[in-house]
Amino acid sequence: MLFQFPYAMNIETTADGSPTLYVPELDEHYHSTKGALTESRHIFIEMGLRQSTAPCPHVLEVGFGTGLNAFLTLLDADKSRRPVCYTGIELHPVQTTTLRALDYPALICPGRTDDFYRLHEAPWETDVALTPHFTLRKVQADFTTWTPDETYDVVYFDAFAPEKQPSMWAGPLFDRLYASLSEGGILTTYCAKGIVRRMLQAAGFHVERLPGPPGGKREILRAVKTI
Ligand SMILES: C[S@@+](CC[C@H](N)C(=O)[O-])C[C@H]1O[C@@H](n2cnc3c(N)ncnc32)[C@H](O)[C@@H]1O
């Protein structure tokens, strides 16, 4: 389906009480309606970041969006004192008024509100050390034509669903991600569809189906680059 940016966005409350964005034009949410915060913590932090054995993981997020995954990663990096370099790709940055209305810090960690907004205020295409354990580089680019120029240890693959934006879920893009991952590198995604699993396998990944977040999807995917 083709859609035009800028599109309208509404704020909706998901089943765990955390908000997300809904795009009527796409009939698509930014996160699971069964629990935005629960989904992010489970799929990207628990099943992705924390499974990486890299001493200083380099994380790539496809679809930076509201910065929820980045904020959770920043908090986790500071808590564990394991430094993270974080690259977030986003073609259509979310507007500040929308971020303020979502107000994720109030729900997650009010004492770190400033850090949430610093994620969004950080300049694009530049490495910014936001905390002693978290360095961010935001890249404003179209993921479908972007060429990774670094090696990553963890990929949070958080694009809109394949049936809404199939161009983001193409075999050659997973081939490119595979090539840019370190040995033992991990890609996690909420989408457990067979067609996605087969594309990841064709790219060379060892793919596992894992239990989804509590109250949410039955299964998610984790793909590992094993050599
Ligand atoms: C499911 S949402 C991501 C949610 C995000 N991870 C968060 O925590 O808020 C998908 C994101 O992909 C972005 N996107 C759509 N097309 C893109 C493209 N071609 N390249 C990069 N980002 C794109 C959207 O603007 C949106 O922010």
The ligand as an SDF file (V2000), in Angstrom:
LIG
                    3D

 27 29  0  0  0  0  0  0  0  0999 V2000
    6.1690    0.7770   13.7870 C   0  0  0  0  0  0  0  0  0  0  0  0
    6.7290    2.4390   13.6690 S   0  0  0  0  0  0  0  0  0  0  0  0
    8.1590    2.4450   14.6940 C   0  0  0  0  0  0  0  0  0  0  0  0
    7.9090    2.5770   16.1260 C   0  0  0  0  0  0  0  0  0  0  0  0
    9.1390    3.0260   16.8730 C   0  0  0  0  0  0  0  0  0  0  0  0
   10.1560    2.0080   16.9250 N   0  0  0  0  0  0  0  0  0  0  0  0
    8.7640    3.5330   18.2420 C   0  0  0  0  0  0  0  0  0  0  0  0
    9.2140    2.9640   19.2510 O   0  0  0  0  0  0  0  0  0  0  0  0
    8.0130    4.4930   18.2820 O   0  0  0  0  0  0  0  0  0  0  0  0
    7.5180    2.4270   12.0670 C   0  0  0  0  0  0  0  0  0  0  0  0
    8.4100    3.6210   11.8180 C   0  0  0  0  0  0  0  0  0  0  0  0
    9.0620    3.4680   10.5550 O   0  0  0  0  0  0  0  0  0  0  0  0
    9.1600    4.7530    9.9610 C   0  0  0  0  0  0  0  0  0  0  0  0
    9.3540    4.5880    8.5110 N   0  0  0  0  0  0  0  0  0  0  0  0
    8.3920    4.3890    7.5670 C   0  0  0  0  0  0  0  0  0  0  0  0
    8.9650    4.2530    6.3630 N   0  0  0  0  0  0  0  0  0  0  0  0
   10.3050    4.3770    6.5350 C   0  0  0  0  0  0  0  0  0  0  0  0
   11.4120    4.3100    5.6550 C   0  0  0  0  0  0  0  0  0  0  0  0
   11.2430    4.0890    4.3570 N   0  0  0  0  0  0  0  0  0  0  0  0
   12.6490    4.4810    6.1650 N   0  0  0  0  0  0  0  0  0  0  0  0
   12.8250    4.6980    7.5110 C   0  0  0  0  0  0  0  0  0  0  0  0
   11.7930    4.7540    8.3950 N   0  0  0  0  0  0  0  0  0  0  0  0
   10.5600    4.5930    7.9170 C   0  0  0  0  0  0  0  0  0  0  0  0
    7.8390    5.3960   10.3360 C   0  0  0  0  0  0  0  0  0  0  0  0
    7.8870    6.7910   10.1770 O   0  0  0  0  0  0  0  0  0  0  0  0
    7.6600    4.9440   11.7580 C   0  0  0  0  0  0  0  0  0  0  0  0
    8.2630    5.8380   12.6540 O   0  0  0  0  0  0  0  0  0  0  0  0
  1  2  1  0
  2  3  1  0
  2 10  1  0
  3  4  1  0
  4  5  1  0
  5  6  1  0
  5  7  1  0
  7  8  2  0
  7  9  1  0
 10 11  1  0
 11 12  1  0
 11 26  1  0
 12 13  1  0
 13 14  1  0
 13 24  1  0
 14 15  1  0
 14 23  1  0
 15 16  2  0
 16 17  1  0
 17 18  1  0
 17 23  2  0
 18 19  1  0
 18 20  2  0
 20 21  1  0
 21 22  2  0
 22 23  1  0
 24 25  1  0
 24 26  1  0
 26 27  1  0
M  CHG  2   2   1   9  -1
M  END
$$$$
